[in-house]
Amino acid sequence: MHDNYFVPVISGERSTKGGRPLATPAPAGTVQPTSHDAGRDRLDYADLLGQFDQPGACVARLDASLLVQQANQEFFRQFGGSSADVCGRGFCDLTHPSLRHPLRHQFARLVDGSRRRFATHVVAVSAEGTAFTSALTAVAVRGETSRVASILVVMRSADGFEDADVVTQHKKVITEIEARILEGIAAGISTIPLASRLYLSRQGVEYHVTRLLRKLRVPNRAALVSRAYSMGVLEVGSWPPRVVRDFVK
């Protein structure tokens, strides 16, 4: 989504575009706003969702706690099939575990007013457990008090590409000791200091490194780290490197 997309500020009056009231109907399958929304704001939220409801786009409205309040039919299809399955869930829980921490940080900046919008790429996990790459744009929508009332999220799949190599939260791929060794390698720690830190022999470290190379199907340590990040086994934006706990046996 480009910067020329504009989400108007919600107020007690109907939002306008070019001096005329917005009249885009609510998308099919969109749930109604929760009871705390004002009567006329119900129409405004439906208009906002309708503006961004395009083929292949997942559109959702989150509250300030990042819980899904409304969504279009495509969002329901990708993440659960019905409003009952999706509404009320935390949005970040629908993304890959390795990305949740940095994603929450970006949303926090919207809520506290530090930013008005952000765009990034995420790996989302569908209802079937399939990971897919999506371009995400999030925009803060302010209410009459100028506080953030909602966050509008639009996700567009990267040409329908599914990340077959990304490990979802349903798979445990490495042991606890392998996780510690992988974190050490990613931090640039060589074999002998790593062995001392983990109370292993040098041969013990090399044994586990060899197992990791085979599991991730890579030829050397540099490729091992790159592969671990690309699969989502290492948490993005974390230093020192940290393995996502979901993947530890």
MARNUVO-480021 format. One line per field, with one value per residue (C-alpha): residue number from 1; x, y, z. Coordinates in steps of 0.05 Angstrom, whole numbers, plus 5000, padded with zeros to 4 digits. Example, Ala and Ser with C-alpha at 12.3 -4.5 7.8 and 13.67 -1.06 7.14 Angstrom:
<recs>
k (1:2) .
u (5246:5273) .
v (4910:4979) .
w (5156:5143) .
</recs>
This chain:
<recs>
k (1:2:3:4:5:6:7:8:9:10:11:12:13:14:15:16:17:18:19:20:21:22:23:24:25:26:27:28:29:30:31:32:33:34:35:36:37:38:39:40:41:42:43:44:45:46:47:48:49:50:51:52:53:54:55:56:57:58:59:60:61:62:63:64:65:66:67:68:69:70:71:72:73:74:75:76:77:78:79:80:81:82:83:84:85:86:87:88:89:90:91:92:93:94:95:96:97:98:99:100:101:102:103:104:105:106:107:108:109:110:111:112:113:114:115:116:117:118:119:120:121:122:123:124:125:126:127:128:129:130:131:132:133:134:135:136:137:138:139:140:141:142:143:144:145:146:147:148:149:150:151:152:153:154:155:156:157:158:159:160:161:162:163:164:165:166:167:168:169:170:171:172:173:174:175:176:177:178:179:180:181:182:183:184:185:186:187:188:189:190:191:192:193:194:195:196:197:198:199:200:201:202:203:204:205:206:207:208:209:210:211:212:213:214:215:216:217:218:219:220:221:222:223:224:225:226:227:228:229:230:231:232:233:234:235:236:237:238:239:240:241:242:243:244:245:246:247:248:249) .
u (5000:5027:5030:4974:4923:4888:4846:4805:4798:4734:4690:4617:4603:4606:4675:4680:4723:4725:4670:4620:4599:4633:4583:4623:4581:4608:4644:4606:4619:4640:4619:4587:4629:4626:4575:4621:4623:4578:4518:4542:4613:4586:4576:4645:4680:4642:4662:4736:4735:4698:4750:4806:4766:4797:4805:4858:4867:4855:4826:4813:4798:4835:4821:4877:4893:4905:4844:4807:4739:4718:4745:4727:4710:4781:4810:4760:4777:4852:4848:4788:4728:4679:4675:4667:4735:4772:4740:4767:4834:4899:4924:4997:4976:4959:5031:5093:5121:5189:5158:5109:5156:5179:5109:5079:5132:5110:5037:5054:5082:5015:4976:5020:5018:5091:5072:5010:5022:5074:5085:5125:5126:5103:5097:5025:4999:4933:4879:4908:4978:5006:5055:5051:5086:5044:5055:5022:5001:4973:4941:4920:4848:4835:4770:4740:4789:4848:4865:4874:4805:4823:4878:4862:4904:4910:4948:4964:4994:5061:5034:5002:5070:5069:5131:5140:5206:5178:5166:5099:5085:5059:5130:5184:5249:5307:5326:5343:5418:5414:5377:5432:5485:5448:5441:5516:5534:5488:5522:5590:5616:5668:5669:5715:5682:5614:5634:5657:5593:5549:5593:5606:5668:5692:5671:5602:5591:5615:5567:5507:5529:5532:5462:5437:5469:5434:5367:5367:5401:5458:5533:5565:5552:5540:5486:5459:5445:5416:5371:5348:5327:5293:5253:5234:5270:5311:5272:5275:5300:5330:5401:5434:5402:5345:5310:5234:5211:5154:5205:5243:5227) .
v (5000:5068:5131:5164:5119:5161:5139:5197:5215:5188:5240:5247:5267:5220:5217:5249:5243:5299:5335:5278:5226:5159:5108:5044:4987:4941:4880:4814:4775:4836:4833:4892:4937:4922:4955:5011:5041:5101:5094:5138:5110:5042:5069:5102:5037:4999:5054:5047:4972:4979:5027:4976:4913:4891:4821:4782:4832:4813:4873:4878:4930:4921:4956:4989:4922:4892:4847:4835:4871:4868:4836:4823:4755:4743:4753:4703:4653:4657:4655:4615:4614:4652:4714:4671:4638:4703:4763:4773:4740:4779:4798:4782:4711:4702:4715:4673:4668:4695:4761:4775:4815:4866:4870:4887:4941:4973:4970:5001:5062:5070:5066:5116:5165:5160:5139:5145:5084:5031:4981:4916:4844:4789:4715:4697:4629:4608:4567:4504:4520:4541:4599:4653:4719:4781:4855:4889:4961:4986:5055:5088:5114:5168:5184:5250:5255:5247:5180:5119:5087:5032:5005:4987:4929:4910:4848:4830:4762:4764:4736:4679:4653:4601:4593:4518:4524:4567:4523:4538:4533:4462:4433:4420:4417:4422:4400:4447:4437:4448:4512:4538:4519:4551:4616:4614:4604:4660:4705:4689:4646:4596:4523:4524:4583:4554:4486:4520:4559:4498:4450:4406:4379:4407:4341:4347:4416:4391:4332:4376:4425:4367:4347:4418:4421:4357:4378:4445:4415:4465:4457:4503:4547:4612:4578:4547:4616:4643:4583:4587:4660:4646:4588:4631:4588:4647:4707:4769:4833:4799:4806:4764:4715:4674:4612:4616:4571:4542:4501:4470:4399) .
w (5000:4981:5022:4982:5017:5069:5127:5153:5226:5256:5288:5304:5231:5172:5140:5073:5012:4961:5001:4994:5045:5037:5013:5005:5034:5087:5059:5057:5120:5160:5233:5267:5313:5387:5432:5455:5386:5376:5329:5273:5280:5260:5190:5190:5208:5154:5104:5124:5115:5049:5021:5028:5013:4947:4917:4953:5010:5082:5119:5193:5247:5313:5379:5418:5451:5381:5386:5320:5321:5248:5185:5113:5083:5057:5127:5155:5100:5114:5190:5212:5166:5211:5254:5316:5302:5290:5325:5395:5378:5384:5316:5331:5348:5275:5254:5259:5330:5309:5288:5345:5390:5337:5309:5377:5384:5318:5338:5406:5369:5333:5397:5435:5377:5358:5288:5244:5201:5185:5130:5135:5111:5158:5157:5175:5194:5166:5201:5170:5197:5130:5131:5078:5066:5066:5057:5117:5126:5192:5201:5266:5266:5318:5353:5376:5435:5387:5421:5377:5372:5324:5279:5207:5181:5108:5086:5015:4999:4962:4896:4934:4955:5010:5052:5053:5090:5147:5208:5241:5315:5307:5297:5347:5307:5355:5425:5483:5477:5401:5413:5459:5409:5351:5392:5407:5334:5312:5364:5334:5391:5370:5390:5451:5487:5470:5498:5562:5569:5559:5600:5539:5507:5441:5409:5441:5410:5341:5346:5358:5304:5255:5274:5264:5195:5175:5203:5167:5105:5101:5089:5141:5202:5163:5122:5186:5216:5152:5145:5217:5208:5142:5173:5233:5284:5307:5332:5288:5322:5383:5408:5432:5383:5413:5388:5387:5444:5402:5363:5420:5439) .
</recs>
